[in-house]
Amino acid sequence: MTKFNLKNIFSDIKFWIILFGILRLYGITNPPIEVAHNWRQTTVCMAARNFYTTDPNIFYPRVDIAGEKSGITGMEFPIFNYLIYVFSLVFGYDHWYGRLINLLISSIGVFFFYKLLLKYFEKKIAFNAAIILLASFWFAYSRKIMPDTFASSLVIISLYYGTNYLEGRNPISNLILYFIFGLFGVLSKLPVVYIWFLYSIWIFSGGNYLRKVIFIGASSVIAGITFFWYYIWVPYLVDEFGLWYFFMGKNLSQGFNESIKYLPEILNHFYETAIRYVGFSMLLFGLITSIIKKDKIIWITFLISLIFFSLIIFKSGKTFAFHSYYVLPFVPVMALVASYGMSQIKNSTLVKIILFAICIEGVLNQWNDFVIKPNEKEIIRLESSLDSISNQDDLIVINSGEYPTPMYFANRKGWVCDNSKLFDKNYISHLKNHGCKYIVILKKSFGSDIRLNYNVLIDNEYFKVYELK
């Protein structure tokens, strides 16, 4: 292969998207028990598995930690969960389909991110921004069984087609694709809606007035459907089926006060987590340079995004501070500004070194997320152990605190609680009255060992099962 051909390959963003995709195939079939947000992944899996085993109605998603109740509850519109269900119809249920689906859609999202930037910036800015995004916090989370990068990618794809429509390119098909991807993106994860406000750049600039009116009309339909799901249907499911599980945010006043209190933790997500230190230093350099050079498209894009993303932060408050993945929808904007900063460096060799450093720092700091600790893996045996003494429809309680992860791997329904609850006679009486038959005590992962005065059915190094009579 000639030097010219290699240069063409290395300068093609599709090569790097595929390469990063292959890297993330390592451990793709791992169960969702990596340390970072296994609880979030298993709730996604619960809904997907229940579509497959119980009821495929997408409007009634279910989780397994509602005790004797149906488990139906309000959550994000479960299109991501439903895709796992669709795969399961063909291949039989397995959790790792979610990893593969997210990786595929998120990789396509990076490609459209590149195509979007290519319309307004030099190729080197679009290329480097896409590479930074690949190595950013997205690296690990785009293969988790979570809808965050999935939804962000759908909205980025929507942004590409939406701007095409506003610019008069093949209007009908672009409007339809904008609507479809935008609708499912925002329904899948409400915070990604902040990206919509970037359309104000096109809406308030010159152009075809009728096209803008049609675009606003289509966007209003998306907003209306989204409002119905989150603010009418989700509360209805909660009221009707008695399980409040989905976090809908706080009032802005409370969230703002919490955000100020936990400001160091919130800022940490941006400079340490999102694109790491080298990438963040390039972001600061790019932002300062864009202001000095009066490059409005950069600093205005960043400012609009930051203002409206701040509303997401204030709505989340303390929850944002202690859930790092909440920053994921903002990472593409950070990658753009960091790439712009790199474009201001004239020494091409230095730029390559910086880009390499960003990639190494990003990937190595997340690689531990691809490895499951031996102690964590033992939770997978929970289902087969319980199958030896009980039926799958027997209700259980697990001492995993608020973590739903063990319940998912038990493939049972029931309750989760901390150890102290299991010494509460009233709580135990409540469990018995509502059909609980077994108590599972986790000894290492997700719980700690305690002694209870009940008949022991299973006792090994990692968990113990009592019969509740």
C-alpha positions in Angstrom: 0.0 0.0 0.0 1.4 3.4 -1.0 2.1 6.3 1.3 -0.6 8.2 -0.7 -3.2 5.5 -0.1 -2.4 5.4 3.6 -2.8 9.2 3.9 -6.2 8.9 2.2 -7.3 6.2 4.7 -6.1 8.1 7.8 -7.7 11.3 6.6 -11.1 9.6 6.1 -13.3 10.0 9.3 -15.1 6.7 8.4 -11.8 4.8 9.1 -11.5 6.3 12.6 -15.2 5.8 13.4 -14.8 2.1 12.4 -11.5 1.8 14.3 -13.0 3.2 17.5 -16.1 1.0 16.9 -13.9 -2.1 16.7 -12.1 -1.1 19.9 -15.4 -0.8 21.7 -16.4 -4.3 20.6 -14.1 -5.6 23.3 -16.3 -7.2 25.9 -19.4 -6.2 24.0 -21.3 -9.2 25.4 -20.3 -8.3 29.0 -23.3 -8.2 31.4 -24.2 -4.7 32.5 -22.3 -4.8 35.9 -19.4 -2.5 35.2 -19.0 -0.1 38.1 -20.2 3.0 36.3 -24.0 3.1 36.2 -24.9 -0.5 36.1 -28.1 0.4 37.9 -29.1 2.6 35.0 -28.3 -0.1 32.4 -30.3 -2.8 34.2 -33.4 -0.7 34.4 -33.2 -0.3 30.6 -32.7 -4.1 30.4 -35.7 -4.7 32.7 -38.0 -2.8 30.4 -36.7 -4.5 27.3 -36.9 -8.0 28.8 -40.5 -7.3 30.0 -41.5 -6.2 26.5 -40.2 -9.6 25.4 -41.6 -11.8 28.2 -44.7 -10.0 29.5 -46.2 -7.4 27.3 -44.8 -5.7 24.1 -47.0 -2.6 24.5 -44.4 0.2 24.2 -46.7 2.6 26.1 -46.5 0.5 29.2 -42.9 -0.1 30.2 -42.2 -2.2 33.3 -39.4 -2.6 35.8 -38.9 -5.5 38.3 -38.5 -3.7 41.6 -42.2 -2.7 42.3 -42.9 -5.6 44.7 -46.2 -7.2 44.1 -47.3 -4.5 41.6 -47.2 -4.8 37.8 -44.0 -2.7 37.6 -45.5 -0.4 35.0 -44.1 3.1 35.4 -43.3 6.3 33.6 -39.8 6.7 32.0 -38.2 8.0 28.9 -40.1 6.9 25.8 -38.6 3.4 25.5 -37.6 3.3 21.8 -34.1 2.2 22.8 -35.5 -0.6 25.0 -37.9 -1.5 22.2 -35.1 -2.0 19.7 -33.6 -4.5 22.2 -36.9 -6.2 22.2 -37.1 -6.3 18.4 -33.6 -7.9 18.3 -34.8 -10.4 20.9 -37.8 -11.4 18.7 -35.2 -12.6 16.1 -32.4 -14.0 18.2 -33.9 -14.6 21.7 -33.4 -12.2 24.6 -29.9 -11.0 25.6 -28.9 -7.8 27.3 -25.8 -7.1 25.1 -28.0 -6.2 22.1 -28.4 -2.9 23.8 -24.7 -2.3 23.8 -24.5 -3.1 20.1 -27.5 -0.9 19.2 -26.1 2.0 21.1 -22.6 1.6 19.6 -24.0 1.5 16.1 -26.3 4.5 16.4 -23.7 6.5 18.3 -21.1 5.8 15.6 -23.5 7.0 13.0 -24.2 10.0 15.1 -20.4 10.9 15.1 -20.4 10.6 11.3 -23.4 13.0 11.0 -21.7 15.3 13.5 -18.7 15.4 11.1 -21.0 16.0 8.1 -22.8 18.8 10.0 -19.6 20.6 10.9 -18.2 20.1 7.4 -21.0 22.4 6.1 -19.8 25.4 8.2 -16.2 24.8 9.0 -12.9 23.7 7.5 -12.4 20.0 7.1 -9.7 19.9 9.7 -12.1 21.4 12.3 -14.8 18.9 11.5 -12.4 16.0 11.4 -10.6 16.8 14.7 -13.9 17.5 16.5 -15.2 14.1 15.4 -12.0 12.4 16.7 -12.3 14.3 20.0 -15.9 13.2 20.4 -14.9 9.6 19.7 -12.3 9.7 22.5 -14.4 11.7 24.9 -16.8 10.5 27.6 -18.7 9.1 24.7 -16.1 6.4 24.2 -17.4 4.2 27.1 -21.0 5.5 27.3 -21.7 4.9 23.6 -21.6 1.1 24.3 -23.5 1.2 27.6 -27.1 0.0 27.6 -28.3 3.6 28.2 -30.2 6.0 25.9 -27.9 9.1 26.4 -25.5 9.0 23.5 -28.2 7.1 21.5 -30.6 10.1 21.9 -27.9 12.7 21.4 -26.9 11.0 18.1 -30.5 11.0 16.9 -30.8 14.7 17.6 -27.4 15.4 15.9 -28.7 13.5 12.8 -31.9 15.5 13.1 -29.9 18.7 13.3 -28.1 17.8 10.1 -31.3 17.3 8.2 -33.1 20.2 9.8 -30.3 22.6 8.7 -30.5 21.1 5.2 -34.2 21.9 5.1 -33.7 25.5 6.3 -31.0 26.0 3.7 -33.4 24.8 1.0 -31.7 21.5 0.2 -34.1 18.8 -1.1 -36.8 20.2 1.3 -39.4 17.5 1.7 -37.1 14.5 2.5 -34.9 16.6 4.8 -38.0 17.9 6.7 -39.3 14.3 7.1 -36.0 13.0 8.3 -35.6 16.0 10.7 -39.0 15.2 12.2 -38.4 11.5 12.6 -34.9 11.6 14.1 -35.7 14.7 16.2 -38.9 13.2 17.6 -37.3 9.9 18.7 -34.2 11.7 20.0 -36.0 14.1 22.3 -38.5 11.4 23.4 -35.6 9.1 24.2 -33.8 11.6 26.5 -35.5 14.9 27.2 -32.3 16.9 28.1 -31.0 16.6 24.5 -33.7 19.1 23.6 -31.3 22.0 24.5 -29.6 21.3 21.1 -32.8 22.5 19.4 -32.1 26.1 20.5 -29.2 26.2 18.0 -31.8 26.4 15.3 -32.3 30.0 16.5 -29.1 30.8 14.5 -31.0 29.8 11.3 -34.5 31.0 12.3 -33.3 34.6 13.0 -31.1 34.8 9.9 -32.2 35.5 6.4 -33.9 32.9 4.2 -37.2 31.6 3.0 -39.9 32.7 5.4 -42.4 30.0 4.5 -39.8 27.3 5.0 -39.2 28.7 8.5 -42.9 28.7 9.3 -43.2 25.0 8.2 -40.1 24.1 10.2 -41.5 25.8 13.3 -44.8 24.0 12.8 -43.0 20.6 12.5 -41.0 21.4 15.6 -44.1 22.3 17.5 -45.6 18.9 16.7 -42.4 17.3 18.1 -42.7 19.5 21.2 -46.3 18.7 21.6 -45.8 14.9 21.4 -42.8 15.2 23.8 -44.9 17.3 26.3 -47.7 14.7 26.2 -45.3 11.8 26.9 -43.4 13.4 29.8 -45.9 15.6 31.4 -49.2 13.8 30.8 -48.6 10.1 30.1 -45.7 9.6 32.5 -47.7 11.1 35.5 -50.7 9.0 34.4 -48.7 5.8 34.5 -47.3 6.7 38.0 -50.8 7.5 39.3 -52.5 4.5 37.8 -49.9 1.9 38.6 -48.4 3.3 41.8 -44.7 3.4 41.0 -42.7 6.6 40.8 -39.2 5.7 39.5 -38.3 8.2 36.8 -36.5 11.4 37.8 -38.3 14.4 36.3 -36.1 17.1 37.8 -36.7 19.6 40.5 -38.1 23.1 40.5 -35.6 25.6 39.1 -35.2 27.5 42.4 -34.3 24.3 44.3 -32.1 23.0 41.5 -30.3 26.3 41.1 -29.5 26.5 44.8 -28.2 22.9 44.7 -26.2 23.6 41.6 -24.4 26.5 43.4 -23.8 24.3 46.5 -22.3 21.5 44.4 -20.7 23.7 41.8 -17.2 22.1 42.1 -18.7 18.7 41.4 -20.6 20.0 38.5 -17.6 21.7 36.9 -15.6 18.6 37.4 -17.8 16.8 34.9 -16.8 19.4 32.2 -13.0 19.6 32.7 -12.2 16.2 34.0 -14.9 13.9 32.7 -16.2 15.1 29.4 -13.1 15.6 27.2 -10.4 15.4 29.9 -7.6 17.9 30.7 -5.9 18.2 27.3 -9.2 18.5 25.5 -10.5 21.0 28.0 -7.4 23.2 27.7 -7.9 23.2 23.9 -11.6 24.2 24.5 -10.5 27.2 26.7 -7.9 28.2 24.1 -10.5 27.9 21.3 -13.1 29.9 23.2 -10.7 32.7 24.1 -9.4 32.8 20.5 -12.9 32.9 19.0 -13.7 35.9 21.1 -10.5 37.7 20.3 -10.8 37.1 16.6 -14.6 37.8 16.7 -15.3 34.4 15.2 -19.0 34.6 16.1 -20.1 31.1 14.9 -17.9 29.5 17.5 -18.6 31.6 20.6 -22.3 32.1 19.8 -22.8 28.4 19.3 -21.1 27.7 22.6 -22.9 30.5 24.4 -26.4 29.4 23.2 -25.7 25.8 24.0 -24.3 26.7 27.5 -27.2 28.9 28.4 -29.8 26.3 27.6 -27.8 23.4 28.9 -27.5 25.3 32.1 -31.3 25.1 32.4 -30.9 21.3 32.3 -28.3 21.6 35.1 -30.5 23.9 37.2 -33.4 21.5 36.7 -31.3 18.6 37.9 -29.5 20.2 40.7 -27.6 17.8 43.0 -28.5 14.9 40.7 -26.4 16.4 37.9 -23.5 16.9 40.3 -23.4 13.2 41.2 -24.4 11.6 37.9 -21.5 12.2 35.5 -23.4 10.9 32.4 -25.7 13.9 32.6 -23.0 15.9 30.8 -23.0 13.6 27.7 -25.3 15.7 25.5 -23.0 18.8 25.9 -19.8 16.9 24.8 -20.3 17.5 21.1 -20.3 21.2 21.6 -17.2 21.0 23.7 -15.5 18.9 21.0 -16.2 21.5 18.4 -14.7 24.4 20.4 -11.7 22.3 21.3 -11.1 21.4 17.7 -11.4 25.1 16.7 -8.7 25.8 19.3 -6.5 23.2 17.7 -7.1 24.8 14.3 -5.5 28.0 15.5 -2.2 26.2 16.0 -0.1 26.5 12.8 2.3 23.6 13.5 0.6 20.6 12.1 2.9 18.2 13.9 2.0 19.8 17.2 -1.7 19.5 16.4 -1.3 15.8 15.7 0.5 15.3 19.0 -2.2 17.2 20.9 -4.9 15.1 19.2 -3.1 11.9 20.0 -2.8 13.0 23.6 -6.5 13.7 23.8 -7.2 10.2 22.4 -4.8 8.4 24.7 -6.0 10.4 27.8 -9.6 9.7 27.0 -9.4 6.0 26.1 -7.0 5.0 28.8 -9.1 6.7 31.5 -12.2 4.8 30.4 -10.7 1.4 29.6 -11.4 0.0 33.1 -15.1 0.3 32.2 -14.6 -2.5 29.7 -13.4 -5.0 32.3 -15.8 -6.7 34.8 -14.3 -7.5 38.2 -14.4 -11.2 39.2 -16.5 -10.5 42.3 -19.1 -8.6 40.3 -19.5 -11.5 37.8 -20.8 -13.8 40.6 -24.1 -12.0 40.5 -24.8 -13.7 37.2 -25.2 -17.0 39.0 -28.1 -15.6 41.1 -30.8 -16.6 38.6 -29.7 -20.2 38.3 -29.3 -20.6 42.0 -32.8 -19.2 42.6 -34.2 -21.5 39.9 -33.1 -24.5 41.9 -35.3 -23.6 44.9 -38.1 -21.4 43.5 -40.3 -20.5 40.6 -39.6 -17.4 38.5 -42.9 -15.8 39.5 -42.0 -16.0 43.3 -41.4 -12.6 44.8 -38.1 -11.9 46.5 -36.4 -9.1 48.4 -32.7 -8.3 48.0 -30.4 -6.3 50.3 -29.0 -4.2 47.5 -30.1 -0.8 48.9 -31.5 1.2 46.0 -29.6 -0.8 43.3 -31.9 -2.7 41.0 -29.0 -4.5 39.3 -29.2 -7.8 41.4 -32.9 -8.0 40.8 -32.3 -7.9 37.1 -29.8 -10.8 37.3 -32.1 -12.7 39.6 -34.7 -12.5 36.8 -37.4 -12.1 39.5 -39.7 -9.4 40.7 -39.9 -8.0 44.2 -38.2 -5.4 46.4 -34.8 -4.0 47.1 -33.8 -2.5 50.4 -30.9 -2.0 52.8 -29.9 -4.3 55.6 -31.6 -2.3 58.3 -35.0 -2.8 56.8 -34.7 -6.5 57.1 -34.6 -6.2 60.9 -37.8 -4.1 60.9 -40.7 -6.3 61.9 -43.2 -4.1 60.3 -41.4 -4.1 57.0 -41.0 -7.9 57.1 -44.7 -8.2 57.9 -45.5 -6.0 54.9 -43.3 -8.2 52.7 -45.1 -11.4 53.9 -48.5 -9.8 53.4 -47.7 -8.9 49.8 -46.4 -12.3 48.8 -42.6 -12.2 49.3 -41.2 -15.7 49.6 -37.4 -15.3 49.8 -34.8 -13.0 51.2 -31.6 -12.7 49.2 -28.5 -11.5 51.1 -25.6 -10.3 49.0 -22.3 -10.7 50.9 -19.8 -8.8 48.7 -21.1 -6.9 45.6 -24.1 -4.6 46.1 -24.6 -5.7 49.7 -23.1 -7.0 52.9 -23.7 -10.2 54.9 -26.1 -10.2 57.8 -27.7 -13.0 59.9 -31.4 -13.5 60.0 -33.5 -16.0 61.9 -35.0 -17.8 58.9 -34.4 -21.1 57.2 -31.3 -20.9 55.0 -31.8 -22.5 51.5 -28.6 -21.4 49.8 -25.3 -20.2 51.4 -22.1 -19.6 49.4 -19.3 -17.1 49.3 -21.2 -14.4 47.5 -24.9 -14.6 48.5 -27.3 -16.3 50.9 -31.0 -17.1 50.4 -33.5 -17.3 53.2 -37.0 -18.7 53.0 -39.5 -16.1 54.4 -42.2 -17.8 56.3 
